Amino acid sequence: MYKFQNLEVYQLALAHLDLSYALAEKLPRSGEYNLRSQLVRAATSVVLNIAEGSTGQSNPEQSRFLGMALRSLVETVACQEIGERRKYVSKDEISELSECGHKLFAKIQSMRRSLER
């Protein structure tokens, strides 16, 4: 087992990815190469950057990867809002994903702060 697989933040990012895939399934097929794809790619990027940044990197380098994970996470939030604004999904349908995203954001921020000390 790799180090990142035991990280709570990685497990939370996987849960966020699962919820993102579930939301993407609710988006119209016409947006498959737009919003659906972008949501899944951004959520996947969060997971991959956490994993990549955890493997033998210096603290500044790991912080850089966590920063990229944060940017991708924010991108998923924008996708959710676009989906809601376009009336593809309701606020209730994105509530669990939003809550998971808030927890993940806080966890990544906390990790970055601890690396910068």
Secondary structure, DSSP 8 states (H G I E B T S, - for coil): --GGGG-HHHHHHHHHHHHHHHHHHHS-GGGIIIIIHHHHHHHHHHHHHHHHHTSS--HHHHHHHHHHHHHHHHHHHHHHHHHHHTTSS-HHHHHHHHHHHHHHHHHHHHHHHHHT-
